[in-house]
Every structure is written in C-alpha cells, then in structure tokens.
Amino acid sequence: MINQYFLSSASGFSLQVCRNDNFERILPKVSRHYFVTIINDMNFSAVRGADTPWGKAFAKALAADNRHLILLGAKEAALELLVREIVQKHRVLVHYLVADDGDTGSIIAACEKINDRFEVDLLINYAETGFHQRLDDYDIRALDRKLKTNHASGTLYLHQLLPNLLLHAQARVIDLWHSTQPVPAWEQALLTFNMRFAEHLNSELNDSGLVINSFALPAFIGPVMTEKAVAMLESVVPDFGVRREAVR
C-alpha cells in the first residue's frame, strides 16, 4: 500500500509525496534527502480514531496548533478526506495509517511503521466503547473482538509506542473514552479499571517525564466538538497554543 504525506505551504501550495517502503516515487520532484530530513527533525502527534467525529475534532485542533500528524483509523476514505481538509488550511505534515484495532498484528505493524519513521511526543489514544447487546448474547469471537477494540487496544498501542514517547522530555498520552449511549454497569467497571490503570501507570512513569491523562468524552456529536478538544488539550499539553501564536 502506498502511503501519502502532504505539506501545505504559506502560499497554499500542497506537496504530495506518494511513497512505498523504498521511497520509489515522489511527486512533484523534491530532494529525497530534504524530505527525509523534514520527517526526522519534526515531532508528530499520533491520533487514534481519526476517522471518527471525536478523533477528527482532535486532529483539527492539533493541526490548528501547527502540530504534524499521524492519523490512524480503520476507514481509509475518511482518513484521506481528513488529510486533504487539514492541509488546505494548515502548514503541517500529515501521514495516515489504516489499522484494525481488533487485530493485534495490525496494531504491531502500524506502530512499527511509526517508530521506524517518526518522532512521536503525543498520543491521542481514542477508543469508542459501548456494548449494544447483553453479554450472553455475544458470540465468543465477536465478544473477543469487541473487548480488544474497545478496551485492550489502547494499552497495546501505548506499549508499542512507549519507547518512542519516552525519547521526549514532555511527552503526553491522552486516553479518550467515548460512548454514544449509556454503558451497562459491567462495562462501566471496565472503563473505571482502564482509567485507574492509566492513573497508576502515570505514577510509575512519573520520573520519565511522560504524563498520561484520561477523559470520558461527552456523548454528543456537534459543532462544538473541536472547541471541547482544544479545551482538553490546553489543560494537559505543555505550550499548547504557543505554536499557533508564533505563526500569526
């Protein structure tokens, strides 16, 4: 699969780089060394669930703060559309990866690509929760996938990206939990467990400079989502807003 990077300049010019693992094709022509230097000298924010309304809101908020992005999601068409929307407005590099959060191998592959090619100092660890059937109504395989996608995948992503994050003095992980409807009591217990797990892991990693924050997102989806995302980012990400002010 060919991955795509986009860079929007101040004049509105967009550079599209189509590449595979060997950098075989670059359009328009640009120094390969220069482009690789760009990637290596910049920190990126990785956004899980960028093909969902809340993930999209956080990606837009980060782009508005002039942060380069790695967008992760299951729906390639939605990721491509978001990439184009962002680079039309902001001077940032954007990369996307299609990943299946119910497949451990897919998570490993995505994180290996990120760790091999990028410096990541922020992980937006988004997960959508909510079981829409009674527990005993689920087929065991469907239940296994649902538990992994909703609850286990965030820990797997953090585990795989942790060495990358720990390279940065003020790295941040923001765990986001969202459900469009009230969750049953037993799933609420799982959510509480996950948030307590993040709290204890945060204490354990305190000396490293990495900070983990958790938020339960409102159920609503609407035009104020990006404003809510900005408010959360301002509360936990050092110097959030400074880059935006610097380019005005």
HELIX and SHEET records of a PDB file:
HELIX    1   1 ARG A   32  ASN A   40  1                                   9    
HELIX    2   2 PRO A   53  ALA A   64  1                                  12    
HELIX    3   3 GLU A   76  VAL A   87  1                                  12    
HELIX    4   4 THR A  104  ARG A  117  1                                  14    
HELIX    5   5 LEU A  135  ASP A  137  5                                   3    
HELIX    6   6 ILE A  140  LEU A  147  1                                   8    
HELIX    7   7 LYS A  148  ALA A  152  3                                   5    
HELIX    8   8 SER A  153  LEU A  165  1                                  13    
HELIX    9   9 ALA A  185  GLU A  204  1                                  20    
HELIX   10  10 ASN A  206  SER A  208  5                                   3    
HELIX   11  11 MET A  225  VAL A  236  1                                  12    
HELIX   12  12 VAL A  242  ALA A  246  1                                   5    
SHEET    1   A 8 SER A  14  ARG A  19  0                                        
SHEET    2   A 8 ASN A   3  SER A   8 -1                                        
SHEET    3   A 8 LEU A  93  VAL A  98 -1                                        
SHEET    4   A 8 HIS A  68  GLY A  73  1                                        
SHEET    5   A 8 ASN A  43  VAL A  47  1                                        
SHEET    6   A 8 GLU A 119  GLU A 128  1                                        
SHEET    7   A 8 ARG A 172  HIS A 178  1                                        
SHEET    8   A 8 VAL A 211  ALA A 216  1                                        
END                                                                             
